[in-house]
Amino acid sequence: MSFGIPKVKTLTPDTSYLVQSQNVLVFAGMKTPRNPTNFRTDSRRKHHHWKVIVFYKDGERFARTYTVHAKAIGFAERQKKSPVVKMARVTKVS
């Protein structure tokens, strides 16, 4: 099924519409889509995000996001002390 958006590998500067190339929308004037960078090598990033997921024994879940890793670990450790908490997990989101 086509929606009228042509699939083009390279773009010329005179194109004034969006083109879908490899599941990434490429704007007019850009030659190739930008590759995503990983968390360690991205020098533009000022802070990272840490998500704490708390799993309770009754099946409920609670999540909170922190920008400071030490605060995320501290929150998870405090939650683990509760008798109703089954598990608390800290994951890096971005």
C-alpha positions in Angstrom: 0.0 0.0 0.0 1.5 3.3 -1.1 0.5 6.7 0.4 2.1 8.8 -2.3 5.5 9.1 -0.6 8.1 7.9 -3.1 11.0 5.8 -1.8 14.3 7.5 -2.9 17.8 6.5 -1.8 19.4 9.9 -2.2 17.9 13.4 -2.2 18.7 16.4 -4.3 18.5 19.9 -2.8 15.5 20.8 -5.0 13.2 18.3 -3.4 10.7 20.0 -1.2 8.9 17.0 0.3 9.6 14.3 2.9 10.9 11.0 1.7 10.9 7.8 3.7 14.2 5.9 3.5 14.9 2.8 5.7 12.1 3.7 8.1 13.6 7.1 8.8 12.0 10.3 7.6 14.6 12.3 5.7 14.1 16.0 5.2 14.8 17.8 1.9 18.5 18.8 1.6 19.8 16.0 3.8 21.8 13.4 2.0 21.7 10.5 4.5 19.9 9.9 7.8 21.9 10.5 10.9 22.9 7.3 12.7 22.0 7.1 16.4 24.8 7.6 18.8 25.4 5.6 21.9 25.3 7.0 25.4 29.0 7.1 26.1 30.2 8.9 22.9 27.5 11.5 22.6 29.3 14.7 23.7 26.1 16.8 23.4 24.5 15.0 26.3 24.5 16.9 29.5 23.0 14.3 31.8 21.7 10.7 31.6 18.4 9.3 32.8 17.9 6.4 35.2 14.6 4.6 35.6 13.8 2.8 38.8 11.1 0.2 38.5 9.6 -1.1 41.8 7.8 -4.5 41.6 5.3 -5.2 44.5 4.3 -8.6 45.7 0.7 -8.0 44.6 1.7 -7.5 41.0 1.7 -3.7 40.9 4.5 -1.7 39.4 5.8 1.8 40.0 8.5 3.7 38.1 10.3 6.9 38.7 13.0 8.6 36.6 16.2 10.3 38.0 19.0 12.2 36.4 21.5 11.4 39.2 22.5 7.7 39.4 23.3 7.8 43.1 19.7 9.1 43.9 18.2 6.3 41.7 20.2 3.7 43.6 19.3 5.2 46.9 15.6 5.2 46.1 15.8 1.5 45.0 17.6 0.5 48.1 15.0 2.2 50.3 12.2 0.5 48.5 13.8 -2.9 48.8 13.6 -2.6 52.6 9.8 -2.6 52.5 8.1 -6.0 53.1 5.7 -5.4 50.3 8.4 -4.9 47.6 9.4 -7.9 45.7 12.2 -6.3 43.6 13.5 -2.9 42.6 15.5 -2.4 39.4 17.6 0.5 38.1 18.0 0.8 34.3 19.7 3.4 32.2 17.1 5.0 29.9 19.1 7.6 28.0 
